[in-house]
Amino acid sequence: MKLLTGLAFIASAVYAAADVQYSVVAFPAGGQSVSVSVGGQQYPLANSAQYPNIFTGSAPSGNTYQYVLTGTNGAPESTTRNLASGTTKTGNEFFNRTQTVYSVPGLPQAFNPIYNRLETNFNQSTEISTIIMWANQSSLDAMLAAPTTTSIKDVETYNMTYISSTETHFFEGLGFQVSGKSTRDFAKQSYKFSFNQYQNKTTDTLWGRKDFKLRADETDPTLMREKLMLDSLLASGAASLSGQWARLYINNVPFGLYLMMDDGSSHFFEAELFNGDNDDKTPLGLSYQGNAIGETVQGNLVYLGNDSTKYSADAYTVADYGNVKAASKAAPLAPLMDFCQKLNAFDPSTATDAQHPGNITDLINPQHTLIHLAMNFLGGSWDGLWYAASNYYLTQNSDAQNWTIITYDFDETFGNGAAANLVNVSYENYVPTNEVRPIATQFLTSPYYKTMFESTLKTILKRFFKPSILNPRLEAQMNMLKEDIAWDRSLTKKSPGTDNHFTLDQFLTNVKSTSGGMLGLEEWVTQRSAATCQQLNITDTDDLPPLPPPTWSNTNIAVNNATSNATGTATGAPSGKASGAQTTSVSALMTIVAAVTAYALL
């Protein structure tokens, strides 16, 4: 009897151990349900009131499986999935996609992070997340019908669910609006989302952020250029916006594939510069947004005197007042004018060596600034800080009275819209003739800082900005994105305006090579890397010594980031714990515990 009981227990344990928790995001029509098919047998999956599009349930393990829409006009997925040995939970998958998480080569770290940033799952590079929203339909329709003239500042969002393979976040009371300026001229809009706008203004955040954007990047047929620049900046040790790809559904209607990104708000600056301390006690001062409109209106940081009317509102706007709002609002441009005065007054000849770097170190971190300039040059950011005096944040530390510059808006990089031969130009000839760029020239006319800049370029080139590192990463992400790109390109755009009618073939081609006169991503990396290595008289071989573990001072700044101590240690996307309302974490892979064997040996 004892033996039979033991055998029954073992059989039960084996069966339980064989079960897998399956989970899929799906949008069944009326009269349909969702199941998982394993070994030719279908097992029903269930949703919940809070997460109506996530279907979960247990079923036996199998080498292969498929999700199935059952009922009226139901059908299985078009592909069959493979289940890794030992898997007990699939994580959240998406219906009719071949794979969920991809193997994407990481980027070697060129420098330790200059600032002790808060690392989170915002910067994700190996999967595509899903955002499902329910919003006020009449406001949404009105905003989308006239995006360039709409007076709607916020469309009320009743709830939003963010879903990745390992995380689920649920929020209520958001607001969102169309985002950008020239981007509103396109048929596929970009959006800015803000938490806590409705329903008693709760204090929810997502990875410490209270705002984020979904960028359509409608001039880029690959939707990969901006993400590559963001990842490259982080691998270079710079403070930068983070990003990941996400599908968007609003009111059960597919809106397409986007790049989910940071927005320049106080929570972002606190995450990047103050390790995520967002209790309103950090010395976060004003943050300005630099912009350019043609050749006459530029955020070039030239000092024009103490008359604030000489600083165009089109070139300089306050992006965030930080934690010194009252004092800043009385004279919002006063700190900017002081910065410009000190930047332009700096004498480059006073910077001679590391012991005598000049007083510009009291104004702005030279290494961090040079990294942003280097990546703007390498990526060909012709709409950016150095080339166009545009698309940057300038943020003040109100205690130290120094500043940090963070560049952004990188859809038009890596050959997208670039002037002829920009890919081969040297950094000395990068800026258009007669343009004034003190943020660059004050450093590069100093022999000491020019040497530092060239050393920065060399380190980035040797570590990762070369085809042997970047191109395999691009290939892996191209494979990851292609199903969702095909889906995105099949959708009807929601607004009037320009539609470039990019195709899947253009996506696949332009990742690698020229399409429609636009250099391919891999093509740009190969040519820019080779040209710059030749100009600097180096090879791209990583012959640099190891990078030491990061160490930061009590002011949150790296203290061991000399260019002579760079490393090639490979790192993936920054990771960490996410914060948000009602968070669920799911482990993707788990090992089955051998309880059965232990019992049998008793």
Secondary structure, 3 states (H helix, E strand, C coil): CHHHHHHHHHHHHHHHHHEEEEEEECCCCCCEEEEEEECCEEEEEECCCCCCCEEEEEEECCCEEEEEEEECCCCECCCCEECCCCCCECCCEECCCCCCCCCCCCEECCCCCCECCCCCCCCCCCCCEEEEEEECHHHHHHHHHCCCCCCCCCEEEEEEEEECCCEEEEEEEEEEEECCCHHHHECCCCEEEECCCCCCCCCCCECCECEEEEECCCCCCCCCHHHHHHHHHHHCCCCCCCEEEEEEEECCEEEEEEEEEECCCHHHHHHHHCCCCCCCCCCEEEEEEECEECCCEECCCCCCCCCHHHCCCCCEEEEECCCCHHHHHHCCCHHHHHHHHHHHHCCHHHCCECCECCHHHHCECHHHHHHHHHHHHHCCCCCCHHHHCCCEEEEEECCCCEEEEEECCCCCCCCCCCCCCHHHCCHHHCCCCCCCCHHHHHHHCCHHHHHHHHHHHHHHHHHCCCHHHHHHHHHHHHHHHHHHHHHHHCCCCCCCCECCCCCHHHHHHHHHCCECCECCHHHHHHHHHHHHHHHHCCCCCCCCCCCCCCCECCCCEECCCCHHHCCCCEECCCCCCCCCCCCEECCCCCCCCCHHHHHHCC
